[in-house]
């Protein structure tokens, strides 16, 4: 079990999450646009639909999109999209659009009870990971990735979509059972600082609109008490074909799919007197809307400014040009803010600005320019906000520079070229999203070729003057919203509403033009002295060539055709932070800040500028047991990626300013983390799992005083001074003869001293026996549970496949028991981790959130399911599901470059044969009811049992 080291990662975005959808229960001619329908020239030409997608409509109004696509092979993405969401609910139906989505998995005309899920799992479709759905304000979408090499299964997919569309049973008993699940979904997603602050924010950001009172999750008291007729009426009124679309993209015959759609959906009917589907707007606000919100469990001081604007989706070439310009503005402004963030005197921990759909597309046709800043304290928030807004004003007053525009164009052009090269290797799921947007929002569906040509032409047209003119329109005088979210303890030092308004007005005072401080030098001063390939060996079973280099490094090469424009690589050798002394461990733990500071003379900002338009990327890492490099590139840029490897190995950057800024940020994070119940709980779990070993304990403020840049830098240099035992794994679209000179120049030249190295076992191990810890933290009626069953074992693929089978069987049973039978949880998790080094060990983890009153009952139910598997083994049905899912996932993995990099590296690390993957079918044959019973009694041993519970504070 790896330690949960507290890493700086403030992943804040410029949107406030209102509702995050999760999984539920779990030849018509192609449409073409003629020249006669083109928009006026001032608005550009209408973008024509991709001729490769067949778009049609049944007599009952149901729309369909069909496209043949062979990535991945023998797979299809089937979607049912509906223009139905929580905005359609009556006052006494709040939450029932989402509840209806749940009921789609609890019985329909052709699939009673849970038959649908059972059927699909046996076909290798995973519940939650594959089979899924979500509900929002304006839409409900069901997704079903399905195999196409079984005609029966594939045809059943359309029957399932049709059952969702108009044949859900709405059985009263099933409705009542599902109430508890949805209440628990509300508990799992909410009952925290975010939800409490959200309730105060919604009346501001959605003021005067229907959205304010129609959150998709609904109202808990209504969900517990509504009568069955309310949800049946909602389904009858709104689930109708003229508000629905079927999307099918995959490896199939288009005409056959069109017939399947007609056969399964033509009998669906619309109501005789349909309720009108109204569109709802968000009113403008002339005066700024301001709200300062505090909460005892909020860890950070955050300020956000929004300038709302009316807009629309991309339909014409003029729309497209404008969207491309917005994208450039966002990237250039982001680069400026990141440059400031790296400075030692940066006024904020994090800052980001950008233009896009308001709240991630919450309200159709409303966009916003949004800025978010995170400050070190309440007292520093006003200064942080001023600095963030000053960059907006600098942009508005002085615009961007030609050098910035050139970088933005290069990066967009590189992505455009890559998309064209991968046009026949594009995943079906990416096409689905385009068709969803077309049906739900009316956006265009350009072909890959048309989009490529349009992007290329538009990039040539865009000039700095018109881009800077557009940038000036982002800061508006009306439709402004200012929000502050902060810890309760900082309330007295926060800026007042009047001060926030003054900041908004005066932030641009005294700003001067931006100065570009790019470094005009090559990444490497000169090419390294090349080494040689001294040995070559073929491993034909897996299509791998193994090279031995003159400096001792091994290179595994696997050319593939999975992608046309992708090469990925990784390397490793033993050592890692395990070799740091206890005294210097914390400094070594911060060694990642060395490569994150840039390389050679280039800080991160200058490095980004240097590599603009170049797809080559690489970085160095130091983990617990290994150090090495990761990277990727298009074939044309592979040399750049290898140059970065050489630079990170031989020219590490020691940047005191960046180092001090990161340590300063860490102090803020560590100083506030105990406000969060989940953070306190995670720290407790980590401490116990490491048996309170000093190297396994969560980092705290006093640890930061032990961290030295000199020691971190010295440790980094030591780890990369001798790379003779590195193994590189390179997979992707390359030619062996073309790649070998690059390998000799940049990898065979890496430094080596000939030392033999290994990692160290520092004795960080979980406790033996039974341990129970209860943490009392949190204000809400919410509990969290984590149960661990663990132990040492003999690491082998024979044992690992039995453990995997146990994990899948337990996952199925825990879901059935805790969610379907007890109605006590929303999404319980069962996971398995296995590691060989430094000591072979496995962990089974059962985790869930629930009501505090149900903790003991649900823990007992979980352990009861464990004991049932020990008594009887996994059921035949559950093993069939496990084997089918394993087979289907492996089919996908074998066509994935990333899988092969990870797999080949794991084989080398674990001393296993490289053709192990080919033995999977035989290994699966060894999994039986009896073998899982024996494995359960051996590995699901409650002698090593760790129980962790988080309860509200007393």
N, C-alpha and C positions, 0 to 999 in steps of 0.2 A: 504494500500500500504506500503510494507516494505521499510525501508530506504536502500539506496544503499551505505552501509558503505564500504569505500575503504579498502579492505583486501589485504595483501601481497600475491600475487599468480603469480610469474613469471613462467608461464607455457612454457618456451622455450624448444624446442626439438633440437636435433642435426641435423635437416634437415631444409633446406630453402624451403619453400613452393613455388613451381613454378606455379602450377595450382591446385586449389581445386575444384574438381567436385561437382556440386550441382544438385538439381533436375531440370529436363527439365520442359516442360510446366507442365510448370507444368505438339518268344523269341530268341533274340540274346543272345548268352552265355556271361556271365560276363568275362571281360578280366582277364586272369591269366598269370603268368610268370612261365615258366618251368625252371627246373634246367639247361637245356641246354643253356638258354639265360642269365645265370648269368654272371655278370661282373667278371673280374679277381679278384683273392683273395685280391690283394693289394688295390683294389678299393672297396672291400666289395661286398656283394650280392645285386642284384637289389631288391628294396622293392616292394612286390607284391601289386596289386590293391585290394582294399576292395571288397570281393565277394558279398557284399550286395548292390553294385551299379551296375546297368545294363548299360553297355557302348556299344553303337552301332553306325553305320554309314549308312545313306541312300545312294542309288546309286548316288545321285547328290553331295555327299561329306559332307552333313550336319551331324555333330556329335551330339549324344545325351547321356545324363546321367540321369538315372532314379533311384530313391531310395524311398522306402516306409519308412516313419517316422511319428510317431503319436504325436510328440510334436511340435507345439500345435495341439490339436485334431481338426479335421474338417477344416484343413488349409493346403495350399500348397504354396511353393515358386517356382514361375516360372521365369526363367531368359532366356533372349536371349543374348548370348555373341558373340561378333564379333572381329576378329583380324583386326580391322579397326580403324584408328585414324588419327590425324593431320599429321603424317609423310607421309601419302599417298597422301596428297594434292599437286596439282600443284601450281606454284607460284601465279596464278590468282584464286586459290581456298582457300587461307589461311583463316581458320576459318569455312570452310564449312562442315567439319566432325562434328563439334559441332552444326552447324546450322541444319544439317540433323537430328541430334538427337532431336532438338526442333520440327522439322517438323513432326516427327513421332507421335506427339500428336495433330497435326493440320489437320488431315484428311487422310484417307486411303481408299482403295477399298471398304471395308465392313463397315467402320466407318467414314462417311463424317464429315467434320468440327470438332466440339468438341463432337461428339456423343460418342466416346470412353470414354472420361472422365466422361460424364454424366451417361453413362451406369454403369461404375464401381463404381461411388459414390453412386448410388442407391443400389448397391450390398454391400455397406459398406466398400469399398476400398477408402482410403483417398489419395487425390492427393498431392504429395510431401512427405508426411510421409510414405506412402506405395508405391504407383505408382511412379516410379522414374527412372532416367537414368543418366549416366555420360559419358563423352568423355575424353580420355587421348591421349597421343602420339601414342600408339600402339593398343588401344582398345576402343570400345564403348560397354557399357553394359546396358541392359534394365531389370528392375526388376518389378515383379508383384506378390505380396502376394495376395492370393485369397481363398475364402471359397470353400470347397469341398462338403459341405452338400447340395448344390444346383447343380444338374447335369448340368443345362443349363448354369449357371454362370461359372462353372468349365470348361466346354467344350469351352465356349467362350474365356477363357483365352488363349487357344492354337491358336484360330483364331486371337486373338490380336497379339500374338507373330509372327505369320506368316505374318500378315499385316506389322509389323515393318520390318520383314526380307526382304520383296520384293514387297510390295504393297502400299507404301506411295504415296499419290496423287501428292505432289509437285505442288499444285495449285498456280498459279502466284500471285493471290490476297493475299493468305495466306502467301506466301513468303515475300511479301512486308510489310504486317502487322507485321511480326515477326522481321523485321530488327530492329525496335525501341526497342523491348524487349531485344535483344541480346546486343545492344549498352548500354542499361541500366544495363544489367548484368555486362558488362565490367566496367561501372561506379560504380556499387555497390561493386564489388570485388576489384576494384582498385581506381585510382584517389587519392592516398595517398602516404605516405612515403615509405611503403613497395613496392609498384609498381615502384616508381621512382628509388629506390635502386636496385630493381630486374633487371631493364633494364641495369644497370651497372654491375650487377653480372653475368648475363647470358653469356655474351661474355667470362667470365672467367671460370665458372664451366662447360660450354658446348662448350668450345672453339674448333673450327674446325669441328663441327658436324652439321648434319641436324637439330638436336633438337634446336639449338640456334635460328633458324628462323622458327620454327613451333609450337609456343605456341598454344594450342587448342582454345583459345578465338579468335585468328586471329588478323587481322588489321581492325580497325574501318572504315577507309575510303573505304576499299574493301567491307566490310560487307554492307555498305550503297549503293554501286554502282554496285555490280556484276550483271551480266545478268542471267536470270533464267536458261539458258542452262548450266551454270557452275555447279550449285548444282545438277541439274538433271543428268548431266554426271557423277558427283562424285558418286551419288547413284547407277546409272546403272553400273559403272565400279567396285565398291567395295562391294556393298551389294549383296553378292552371297553366296550360301549355302556352298561352299567348304572353306569359311572363317568364318563359323558360327557354333554355338552350342546351343542346347536347353538343359537347366538344369531344371529338375523337381524333387523336394523333398517334400514329404508331406504325408498326410493321405489319400491314394488312392490305387487303384489296379494297380500294375506295368504294367501288360499286357494291361490293358485298356489305360493307358497313352501312351504306345508304339504305339498302334494303332492310337491314337489321333495325335501323332507326324507324323506318316506316312501319315495320311489323310490330314493334314494341310500343310505339308512341302514338300511332294514328287513332287509337280508340280513346285516348284521353280527351276530355271535353272541358269547355269553359262554362262558367255559371250562366244561367239564362239572363240574370240581371247582375252583371259583374260590378263590384265596387270599384270606383275609380282609383287608380294608383296616382296619388298626388305627389308632386315634387315640392320639397320644402327647402327654404332658403335660410340664410343667416343674415340678419339685418346689419346694416352699416352702423358705425358709431362715430359721430362727429367729434366728441370729446374723448380723450384717452380713458381707457378702463384700467384701473390700477388695483392690485390686491397684494398684500403682504401676508403670508401664511407661515406659521411656525408649528412645529410638532416636536414632542420630546424624543421621538425615534428617528427624526430626520438627521442624517449625518453631515450634510454639506450645506453651504450657503450658495444658493443658485439664483441667478436673476435671468429673466428671459423677456425679450422685447419682440413683439410681432407687429408687422405692418401688413394688414390684410389688403388684398386686391382681388378684383373680379377677373376671371380668366376662363380658359376652356382647354379642351384636350387638343392634341395635334391632329389636324385633318388636312391641312394644306402645306405647300412648300414654305409659305411665309410663316406658318405656325412652327414648322420644323426649324427654320432658321432662327427664330426667336428662342426656341427651346435649347438649341445648340449654344447660343450666346449666353443664355442663363447658366448653362452647364460650365462654360468657360469662366464666367464671373464667379461662380461658386468655387471652382478649383483655384483660381488666382487669389481670391480673398482668404480661402482656407490656408493656402501656402503662406500668406503674410502673417496670419494669426499663429500658425505653427512656428514660424520663425521667431516671433515674440516669446512664445511659450518656452523656447529653449534657453532664453536668456536668464541669467542669475537674478536679475531684478524684475522678472516678469510680474505684472500686477495681478495675474490670475493663475490658478492651477490649470485651467482648461478654458478654451474659448472657441466658438464656432459660429459662423454666419453662413446663411444660404437662402436661396429662393426656391420655392417648390410648392406643391399642394399643401394647403393649410391643414395642419395636424395629420400629415401623411395621407391626405385625400379624404378626410372625414366628411367634409361637405362638398359635393360636386361643384365645380366651377368657381371655387374660392381658393386662391393662392395666398402665399404670405412670404415676406422677407423676414427671416427670424434670426435673432442673435441670442446665444446663451453663453453665460460666463459662470465659472465656479470660483469662488473666492476662498482665501485661507481662513477667514473669520467674518463675523457679522460686521465688524468695524471696517474691514477691508473691502466690503462688497461694493460700496459706492465707487471706490477707486477702480475696482476691477470692471465694473459696468461702464464707467467713463472710458476706460482704455478700449474695451470691446467696441463701443459705439463710435469712438474716435476713428477706428479703422474703417467703419462704414462711411463716416463723413470724409475721410481722406480719399476713399474711392470715389465718392460722389463729387467732391470738389476738384480733384486733380486727375481722376481716372487711373487707368493702368498704363504700364509702359510697353513699348514694342517688344521688349525682351520677354515680358510676362506673357503677352499674347502668343508669341512664337512658341513658348513652352506648352501653353494650353493646346494650341493647334497640333503640335507634335504628338502629344499624348492621345488626343482624340483620334488623330490619323492612325496611330499605331493600333488602337483598338478596332478601328474600322477595317484595317487590312487583315487583322486576325480573324474578325468575324467572317469576312469573305472567304478566307482560306479554310475555315472550319464549316462552311455552309452545308456540306454533306455529312458532317460529324456533330451537328448541333442536336442536343438532347430534345426529345419530344416535349418535355415539360416546359421548355422555354417558349415553344410555339403556343402552347396552351395559354400561357399568360397573356400573349398578344390577343388571342381570340376572346378571352374573358374580358379584357379591357374594351374590345370592340363592341361586344354585346352589352356590357354593363354601362359603358361610358360613351361609346360612339367614336373612339379613337381609331386612327387609320391602321391598316395592316399592310405595310409595305413588304415587298419581297426582299430577300437578302441582297440581291443584285441591285434593285432599285435604291434601297437604303444606302448601299455602298456608293453608288454614283452620286446620289443626292448629297451625302455627307461630304464627299470629295469636292464636289462643285461648290457647296455652301461654304466650306472652309476657305476656298479660294476667294469667295466673294466678301466674306466678313472683313471689315477694316476696323482699325482701332477707334476711329471717330464715332462710328455708329454703335460700337460696343460700349464705349464710355457714355454715350448718350443714353443708352438703355440702362446702364448702371445708375444714372442720375434719377431714374424713375422709381427706384426701389424704396427709397425713404419717402413715405407719404406724410401728409399733414393730418390726415384723418385715418380712421380705422386702426388706431394704435392700441395695443394691449401691453401692459407691464405686469409681470408676475414675479414674485419673490417667494422662494421656498427655503426655509432656514430652520436650524435647530432652535428649540424653545429656549435653550440656555443663552442664545445670542440675541434674544428679542430686544433687549434694551439698547443694543449697539447698532441695530439695523437702521438703514435710511428710512425716513418717513415717506409717505406718498408724495408730499410736496417736494422733498429732496429728489425723489426718483424722477418726477416730472421736470425738475430743474436740470437734472443730469441729461435727460433726453433732449432738452432744449440746447444745452450749452456744451455737449460733448465735443463738438467740432471746433470749438474756439482754439485758435493757435495751431491747428494741424498744418503740417508742411508736406510737400510731396514725398512719396516713397522713393527710397534709394535702393537700387538693386546692387547687392554686394556679391555677385557671382564670381567664381574663380575660373578663369579661362586657362585651365591646364588639363592635361590628360590624366586619366585615373592612375596610370603607371608611368613613371618617367621613362622607363625603357623596358623592353621585354626581358623576362628572366632568362637565364641560361637554361636551355631545354635539357631535360633528361631523356631517357630512352625507355622503350618497352622492351623488356628483356625476356618475357615469356608470354605465351598466349595459349589458352585452353578453351575448348568448346564444351558446353554442357547442353547438348542438343535437346534433351527432354523438356527443357523450359526455355529454349531459344536464347541462352545466355552465353556470352563470350567473357572469359575471365582474363584480365591482363595483369601481369606483374611488372611494376615499374622499377627503374634503376635505384630509386630511393626507398624501395621496400613496400610502397603503397600498392594495394590491390584495387582493381577497378572491375566491377561487374557491369557489362553492357547488355541491355536488352532492347534492340530496335523493335518498334511496334507501329501499327497503322491505326491505333485507336483514335488518335487525333492527328490532324495534318500539320499542326503548327505548335506543337507542345513537346518540350523536353523537361523532365523533372529529375532532380538528383538529391541525394543525401549521402553523408559520410559519417563515420564514427570511429572512435578508438577508445579504449578503456581508460578510466581515470575519473574525470568529473570532479565535482566538489567534494566527493568522498575523500580525496587526498589532502584537503585542507586540514590544518590542525584545528582542534576545538577553539583555540584562542583566536584564530583568524577566520573561523568558519563564516561569520556574518559578513565579513568583507568579501569572501569568496562567493557567498550567496548573491552578492550584488554585481557579480562579474558581467552580467548581461548588459550593464550600463556602458561597458567599454565598446562593444560593437554598435550599441544603440546611439553612441555619440558620433558616429560617422566612421571615416577611415582616412588615414593619412592627413592631408591638409583640408579635407572636405568634411564640414559638419553635416548633419542630416539634410538641412535645407539646400546647401550647395550641392550635395550629392544628388538630390532629387532633380535639381536644375541640370546638372551634368548629364544625367541619364534620361532626360526628357525624350519621349518617343522611342526609347529603347526598352524592349521587353525583358532584357537580361536582368536578373536579380539574384542576390545570394546574401547569406548572412552566416555568422558564426554563432554557435551555441555552446554552453557548458551546462549539462544536466547533472543529476546526482552521480551517475556512474560513467558517463561518456562525455566526450567533446567532439565537435565536428562542424560540418557545414550543411546548409540546406539551400536549394536554389531552383530556379526554373528559367526557361527562355524559349522564344521561338528559335528555330534552327539558325536563322540569320544573325541572332544576337547571342548565341551560345558563348562566343569568345568573351563577350563582356561579362557574362555570369562567371566564367572561369577566372577572368581578371580580378573580379571582386573577391573570389575565394583566395587568390594569391595575396591580394592587398590586405584582407582581414587577417591573414596568417602572418604577414611580414611587416605591415605598417599599421598596427592598431593605433587608435586615436585616444589620447589622454586629454579630456576636456574638463577642466576643473569647474567651469561655469555650468555646464550641463549636469555634471555630477552633483554639485551643490544644490541646483534647482530641484533635482529629483529627490534628494534627501530631504529638502525642505518640504516638498509635496508629501513625502512619506510621513513626515511628522504630523501633518494635518490629518492625513488618513488614519494613522494609528491613534491619534489623539481623539478622534471622533467615532472610531469603529464600535466602541462598546455601547453606543446609543442604539445600535441595531440588534434586535433579539437574534436574528439569524446569524449575525457575525459572532456574537458571544457563544452561541450554540456550536458553530463550526469550529471555533477555537477550542472549546471543551473537547469535542470529538477528536480533533487533531492531537491535543495533548495526551489524551488517554491512549489513542492508537500508537503513539510513540513511546508509551510507558514513561512519559515525562522526561525523556532523554533531552538534554540541552540542544542537541542538533535537530530534534524533531518538534520542538515547541514553537508555537506561533510567535512571530516577531512582535516585539513591543517597543515602546519609546526608548527605553534604556539601551536596547540593542543597537539603535541607530548611532549612539555615541561610540560604539565599538568599530564602526565601519570607517575604513580608510581608503581613499582613492588610490594611494600609493600601493597598498596591499592588494586591492582588487586588480589594479593594472599589472602588478608583478605576477599575480596568480594567473591572469589571462595569458601573459607572455610565456609563463612556464608551461601551461597546458598546450600551447601551440608552437613551442620551440622544437619539439620532436614529433613529427607527423608520420614517421616511417611505418607505424602500425595502423594507419588509417585504411579503412575500406570504403571506397566510393561505389554507390549504386546509381547508375544512370539509365533512365528508361524514356523512350519516346521516339519521335520522328527524326531519326538521324541515320546517316550512312556511316558504317564502320570506318571506312577509309578516310572519310572527311573529318571525323571526330578525333581520330588518333593523333594528328599533329597538335591539336589543341591540348589534348591530355599530356602529351610529352612536354609542351611548352609551359603549361600552368600548373599541372598536378605533379608531374615527375620532377619538377623543380622545387617543390615545397621542402622546407627544411627538415632534416632528420639527424639524429645523433646516434642512432643504433641502440637506444636503451630498450629494455623490456619493461612494459608497464602493465599495471593491473589496477582495478578499483579496490577500495578498502571496505571491509565490513566494520562499521563503526558502532555496531550493537544497537541500532535503532529498530526495535521490534515491538509488536503489540503485546499486551499483557496475556499471560496464560491464566485460564480459569474463567470465572464468571465475574463481570463487572457491571454495575448499574449506576448510571449518573443521571440526575434530574437537574435541569437548569430552570430557574424561575426568572423569566424575563419576558416582558411584553405586556401591553395594555389590553389586548383584545382576547375574545373567547376563541383562542386558536392554539392548537398544540402541534408539535412535530415529533416524529418518532423515527429513529434509525436503529435497526437491529443488525448485528454482525455475527455470523457464524464463520469461523476461520480456523486455519491450521497449517502446519508444514505438510508437505506432501512430495511425492516423487514426480517431478516435472517430466511428462512425456505426452505425446500426442494421443496415445491410447487413453491416458487418464484425463487429458484435457477435453476430449470429445464427450466423455461421460459427464464431466462437470458442466459442459455447455448444455447438454441435454437436461440435466437436473435444473439448471438455471431457467431454461425455457419452460419446462413443466411447472416449476414453482411460480414463474411469472404468470402463467395462465391461471393457475389455481388461486393465487393471491388476488388477481383481478376479479375472478368469478366470485370469490368469497367476500372480500372486503367491499367491493363496489356493487356487484349484481345482487348478492344475497343480503348483505348487511346494510347496504345503502349508506355506508359510513365514511366513504372516501370518494374523491374524484379520480385521481390518477396515481395509484400506488406504483412504486418502482421496485423492481427486483433486479439487481445487477450482480455481476461476477467479475472479479479481477484476479488474474493469475500472473505471477512473475517468477522467473527462475533465479535472478540475481538480486542481491548477494546471497539470499537463501530462498529456495523454492517455497512459495507461500500462496494461499488462495484466500479470498474473502467473498462470502455471499453477503449481500446487503439487502435488507427489506426496509423501505422507507415510505412514509406517507404523512400527510397532514390530516387533521381531524378535529372534532370537538374535544375539548379536554375531558368531558364526561365519558367519552367513548374510548379513551386511550387503553385502559386495561382490557376491555372487551375485545378490541381489535388486535392488540398484541397477542392475546390468548388465541384468537381466531387464526392469526398468522402462524403461530407455533403449532396449532392443531393441523394446519395444512402441511407443514413440514413433517410432522409425525405420520400423517397419512401416506406421504410418499415413502417414508422410511418403512412403513408397514407393508405397502402394496406395490411400491415402485411407481413410475410414471405410467399413466394410462396409455393404452394402444393408440387412442385418438390423439392424445397430446404428443406422442412420439411421431405420429404421422405428420402432424403440423410442424414439429421441429425439423424433421428431415426434409420436408418440402421447402420450408423457408430457407434452410441451409443451402439446399441445392439451387434455389432460385437466386439467392444472394450471391452465391459463388459464380453463377453464370454471368452476373453483372460485374463482379469484381475482376474476373479474368480479362475483361475488356477495359480495364481502368489503369492508367499509368501510375496513379498514386498508390493503388493497391500493390502493384508489383514492387515499387520502391520500398514500401513498408514491409512487405512480405519477405523479400530477399534479404533485407537488413536483419529482420528478426531471425531468419534461418541461420545466418552467420553468427549473430550474437548468441543464439541458443545452441549452436553446434549441431544443427539439424540439416538433413539433406535438402538440396534446393528443389527437388521434385516432390517434396512432401505434399504439396497442394494436389498433385495428381492422385494421391492415395485417399482423398477425402471420401469417395464413394465406399471404399472398403471399410474405412473407419466408421462411417455411419451405419454400416451393416452390423457392426459390433454392439450398437446401442439397442437394447431390448428392455422389456419390462423388468426382467430379472437383473440385468446389469445395472439399471438405474436404482433398483432397490438396494443392491449391494453397495453402490456408490453413495446413495443417500445415507446409509447406516455408517459408512466410513467417513464421509465428509460433512454431512449436516449434523455435526456433533455438538451438542449443547454444553459439552465440557468447556469449550472455548466460545463463550457467548458474551457479547458486549451489547448492552442495552442503554440507549440514550433517549431521553425524553425532554422536550422543551415545553414548559407550561407557563401560563401567564404569571406575572409576579404577584406575590401575596400581598 
